[in-house]
Amino acid sequence: MLRAALLVTALIGSSMGQTCDPKQCVLPNCRCVDTTPPGGIKVGDVPQIVMVTFENSITIANVDQYRTLFNINNPNGCPIRGTFFIEDEGTDYTLVKTLYDEGHEIGINSVDGTLPTDDTAWIDMYRSVKIKLINNGIADPDILGTRAPELAPGGSDQLIGLGNNGLLYDSSCARTGWSDKDTLVWPFTFDYPTPACDNGDAPSFPFNGYWEVPIADLHDLSSERLPCATPSACRNITTKADAFNLFFTAFVDHYNGNRAPMLMIIDPQWAANNDLLQGTIEFLDYIRAAFPAETWIVPVRKALSWVQDPVPIANTTSFAPWGCN
């Protein structure tokens, strides 16, 4: 694994063993694990970002269900869009290209849902899917994001895979301690040691400039508010009202908390249930109508663009990365 070892040497910063200092770790390419909005912007001036994400295969059976979520506009009049992390096995790449042409972000999930076992396997997995995406018309510079199979980050091995394939960020880390109104964490980089996620491995050394867009657990509607990283994993969500309330409860925590970006994971099982799908559509429609200036529904990469170069709500309609292109 010499090539991986050489890459590690290139990526490791001088921060091994050090505590992240926000005075040294500064935007746009470094950010500590933090609950504070970036750029010193007051919470009331922070736009509430919502990211609708998907993983697994894209097929004729699910693509039209997914598309029904995206029939409204952001405050600047541009259509809301999401991020699709592609699993190669079973995917119709003609449909992926159509989603890309419609303005959705395309990222990488896996070849067949299997978790790689070492750095070489992560490198090869990302390369394999990325080549197929490029060969089907997805521009190389636009392929920047990843989500690990089973929401199980691969620690240093995974980040070696990112760096070797020109990728920028991962969005796989769910951590129960980051899922309440007062503990929501903003996206951060791996320049300094980072906490472990509830699943998978944490990096054993820093990787400068590579980002994590964390997943705040949802909470089921029971009195215990049990955490669940994906809506399909939440207990007793069976009706349209349940789906709406599940997401809206999380939205309120984000909006009334520090307005960290809210990340949603929609899988084929959830989208195939019409009641749950309709509740999700109702939620997205409602937050755009009820919070018309504050709420933006954008792909993960565009959310990360704001974190790297934050502007207050008053300037978001002219924020170039959130334009209609």
C-alpha positions in Angstrom: 0.0 0.0 0.0 2.9 2.3 -0.8 0.8 4.8 -2.8 -1.6 5.2 0.1 1.3 5.8 2.5 2.7 8.4 0.2 -0.7 10.1 0.0 -1.0 10.1 3.8 2.4 11.9 4.0 1.0 14.6 1.6 -2.2 15.0 3.5 -1.2 15.0 7.1 -0.9 18.5 8.6 1.3 19.5 11.5 -1.8 19.4 13.9 -1.5 15.8 15.0 -2.3 15.6 18.7 -3.1 19.3 18.9 -6.5 20.8 20.0 -8.2 22.7 17.2 -7.7 26.4 17.7 -10.4 28.5 15.8 -7.8 31.3 15.5 -5.5 29.0 13.5 -8.1 26.9 11.8 -9.9 29.5 9.6 -12.3 29.5 6.6 -12.5 28.7 3.8 -10.5 25.5 4.2 -10.4 24.7 7.9 -13.1 24.7 10.6 -13.1 23.2 14.1 -15.9 20.9 15.4 -18.1 23.6 16.6 -21.8 24.5 17.4 -21.2 28.2 16.5 -22.3 29.5 13.1 -19.4 30.4 10.8 -18.1 33.8 10.0 -19.3 35.4 13.3 -22.8 35.8 11.9 -25.5 36.1 14.5 -27.9 33.2 14.6 -30.8 35.4 13.6 -29.0 36.3 10.4 -28.1 32.7 9.5 -30.2 31.1 6.7 -31.7 27.8 7.6 -30.2 25.3 5.1 -32.0 22.0 4.5 -30.2 19.3 2.4 -32.3 16.5 0.9 -30.0 13.6 0.1 -30.3 10.1 -1.4 -28.2 7.0 -1.6 -28.3 3.5 -3.2 -29.2 2.9 -6.8 -31.1 5.2 -9.1 -33.7 3.3 -11.0 -36.8 3.8 -13.1 -38.7 2.6 -10.0 -37.6 5.4 -7.7 -36.4 8.4 -9.7 -39.9 9.8 -10.4 -40.8 9.4 -6.7 -37.6 11.4 -5.8 -38.4 14.1 -8.4 -41.8 14.8 -6.7 -39.9 16.4 -3.8 -38.5 19.2 -6.0 -41.4 21.2 -7.3 -40.8 24.5 -5.3 -38.3 27.3 -5.5 -35.8 28.9 -3.1 -36.0 32.6 -2.1 -34.1 33.6 -5.3 -36.6 31.9 -7.6 -34.2 28.9 -8.4 -35.6 25.4 -8.0 -34.7 23.5 -4.9 -32.3 20.6 -5.5 -30.8 17.7 -3.7 -27.7 15.4 -3.6 -27.6 11.8 -4.9 -24.9 9.6 -3.6 -24.7 6.8 -6.2 -24.4 3.1 -5.7 -23.2 1.6 -8.9 -25.0 -1.8 -8.8 -28.4 -1.5 -10.3 -28.1 2.2 -11.3 -29.4 3.5 -14.6 -26.7 6.1 -15.5 -29.0 7.7 -18.1 -31.3 8.7 -15.2 -28.3 9.9 -13.2 -27.3 12.2 -16.1 -30.8 13.5 -16.3 -30.8 14.4 -12.6 -27.4 16.1 -13.0 -28.7 18.1 -16.0 -31.6 19.2 -13.8 -29.2 20.7 -11.3 -28.9 18.0 -8.7 -25.5 17.2 -7.2 -24.1 13.8 -7.9 -21.8 12.1 -5.4 -20.5 8.6 -4.6 -21.9 6.0 -2.2 -20.5 2.6 -3.2 -20.1 -0.1 -5.8 -22.6 -2.6 -4.3 -23.3 -1.4 -0.7 -20.3 -3.3 0.7 -18.0 -1.5 3.1 -14.4 -1.3 2.0 -11.9 -3.0 4.3 -8.7 -1.0 3.8 -7.3 2.2 2.1 -6.8 0.5 -1.2 -10.3 -0.8 -1.3 -11.7 2.8 -0.6 -9.5 4.2 -3.4 -10.6 1.6 -5.8 -14.3 1.9 -4.9 -14.4 5.7 -5.4 -12.4 5.4 -8.6 -14.7 2.8 -10.0 -17.9 4.8 -9.5 -16.3 8.1 -10.4 -15.1 6.7 -13.8 -18.6 5.5 -14.6 -20.1 8.9 -13.6 -17.6 10.7 -15.8 -18.2 8.3 -18.7 -21.9 9.1 -18.5 -21.5 12.8 -18.7 -21.0 14.0 -15.1 -18.2 16.6 -15.1 -15.2 15.5 -13.0 -15.0 18.8 -11.1 -18.6 18.4 -10.0 -18.0 15.0 -8.3 -16.9 16.1 -4.8 -19.0 14.3 -2.2 -19.3 10.9 -0.7 -21.4 8.9 1.7 -20.1 5.7 3.2 -22.1 2.5 2.9 -24.2 1.8 6.0 -23.3 5.3 7.3 -20.1 3.8 8.5 -17.2 6.2 8.0 -13.9 4.5 7.2 -11.6 6.7 9.2 -8.2 7.3 7.7 -8.7 4.7 5.1 -11.7 6.4 3.7 -10.1 9.8 3.7 -7.1 8.4 1.8 -9.7 7.3 -0.7 -11.1 10.8 -0.9 -7.8 12.4 -1.4 -6.6 9.9 -4.0 -9.7 10.6 -6.1 -9.9 14.4 -5.9 -13.0 14.4 -3.6 -13.7 17.1 -1.0 -16.2 15.9 1.6 -17.9 13.0 3.3 -21.4 13.0 4.8 -21.7 9.8 6.8 -21.1 10.8 10.4 -24.1 10.5 12.8 -23.5 11.1 16.5 -26.2 11.0 19.0 -24.5 13.7 21.1 -24.9 16.1 18.2 -28.6 15.8 17.6 -30.3 18.1 20.1 -31.1 21.8 19.7 -28.1 22.9 21.9 -25.6 20.4 20.5 -26.0 20.6 16.7 -22.6 20.7 15.0 -21.8 22.6 11.9 -19.7 21.0 9.1 -16.0 20.7 10.0 -12.7 19.7 8.5 -10.3 16.9 9.5 -7.3 19.2 10.1 -7.4 18.2 13.8 -8.4 15.1 15.6 -12.2 14.6 15.5 -14.7 12.7 17.7 -15.9 9.2 16.7 -19.2 8.8 15.1 -21.8 6.3 16.4 -20.9 4.0 13.6 -17.6 3.3 11.7 -14.2 4.7 12.5 -12.7 8.1 13.2 -9.4 9.2 11.4 -6.3 8.3 13.3 -4.5 11.4 12.1 -5.6 14.8 10.5 -6.4 15.4 6.9 -6.1 19.1 6.0 -8.9 20.6 4.1 -11.2 17.6 3.9 -14.8 18.2 5.2 -17.4 16.3 7.1 -21.0 17.3 6.7 -22.5 15.6 9.8 -25.9 14.0 10.1 -28.0 15.1 13.1 -30.2 12.2 14.3 -33.9 12.6 14.0 -36.0 11.7 17.0 -39.0 9.4 16.8 -42.3 10.7 18.0 -42.4 8.7 21.2 -42.1 10.3 24.6 -38.5 8.9 24.7 -37.5 10.8 21.5 -35.3 7.9 20.5 -32.6 8.8 17.9 -32.6 7.5 14.4 -30.2 8.7 11.7 -32.5 8.0 8.8 -36.3 8.4 8.7 -36.7 4.7 7.7 -35.0 3.7 10.9 -37.5 5.7 13.1 -40.1 3.7 14.9 -43.8 3.9 14.3 -43.8 6.5 11.4 -46.6 5.2 9.3 -48.8 8.2 8.2 -48.4 11.4 6.2 -48.8 13.3 9.5 -46.1 11.2 11.1 -43.6 11.9 8.3 -44.3 15.6 8.4 -44.0 15.8 12.2 -40.8 13.8 12.2 -39.1 16.2 9.9 -40.7 19.4 11.3 -39.6 18.5 14.8 -36.0 18.3 13.6 -36.4 21.5 11.6 -37.6 23.4 14.7 -34.6 22.2 16.7 -32.3 23.5 14.0 -34.1 26.8 13.4 -34.5 27.6 17.1 -31.1 26.3 17.9 -27.9 27.4 16.1 -29.4 26.9 12.6 -26.8 24.3 11.6 -27.7 22.8 8.2 -30.4 20.1 8.5 -29.7 16.9 6.5 -32.4 14.5 5.4 -31.7 11.0 4.0 -34.5 9.6 1.8 -34.1 6.0 0.7 -36.1 3.9 -1.8 -38.2 2.2 1.0 -39.3 5.6 2.3 -40.1 7.1 -1.1 -42.1 4.0 -2.2 -44.6 4.6 0.7 -46.9 7.2 -0.8 -48.1 8.4 2.7 -44.5 9.0 3.8 -43.5 10.6 0.5 -46.5 12.9 0.6 -45.7 13.9 4.2 -42.1 14.7 3.1 -43.4 16.8 0.2 -45.7 18.6 2.6 -42.9 19.3 5.0 -40.7 20.9 2.3 -43.5 22.9 0.9 -44.4 24.2 4.4 -41.0 25.3 5.5 -40.5 27.2 2.3 -43.9 28.9 2.7 -43.7 29.5 6.4 -40.1 30.7 6.4 -39.9 32.3 3.0 -36.7 34.3 3.4 -34.8 32.2 5.8 -35.1 28.6 4.4 -33.0 27.4 1.6 -33.1 23.8 0.2 -29.8 23.2 -1.6 -27.4 20.3 -2.4 -24.7 19.5 0.1 -21.9 21.1 -1.9 -23.8 24.3 -2.1 -24.5 24.2 1.6 -20.8 23.7 2.1 -20.1 26.7 -0.1 -22.0 28.9 2.3 -20.2 27.5 5.3 -16.8 28.3 3.6 -18.0 31.8 2.6 -20.9 32.7 4.9 -23.2 35.7 4.2 -26.3 36.9 6.2 -29.8 36.2 5.1 -30.1 39.6 3.6 -27.4 38.8 1.0 -28.4 35.2 0.2 -30.5 35.9 -2.9 -27.3 37.3 -4.6 -25.0 34.6 -3.2 -23.4 33.3 -6.4 -23.1 29.6 -5.4 -26.9 29.4 -4.8 -27.8 30.7 -8.2 -29.8 28.7 -10.8 -26.8 27.3 -12.6 
